[in-house]
Amino acid sequence: MKRALLIEARARCRIRGCDALYHWLQVDHVEPHSKGGPTSLANGQILCDPDNKWKRDLVA
């Protein structure tokens, strides 16, 4: 699933203008798993570590 999402995202963070290095990229749930979001391609996205942490801070 991670490989498919990386290919779809062209190995770039989903946040516009972000030029994070490849090794910072992570698979993330669009709808958080903790709130019932499924682990699926449709609910997945690629974010870099800093943007993923920023998103978690907004949700919390």
Buried (B, 14 or more C-beta within 10 A) or exposed (E): EEEEBBEEBEEBBBBEEBEBEEEBBBBBBBEBEEEEBEEEEEBBBBBBBEBBEEBEEEEE
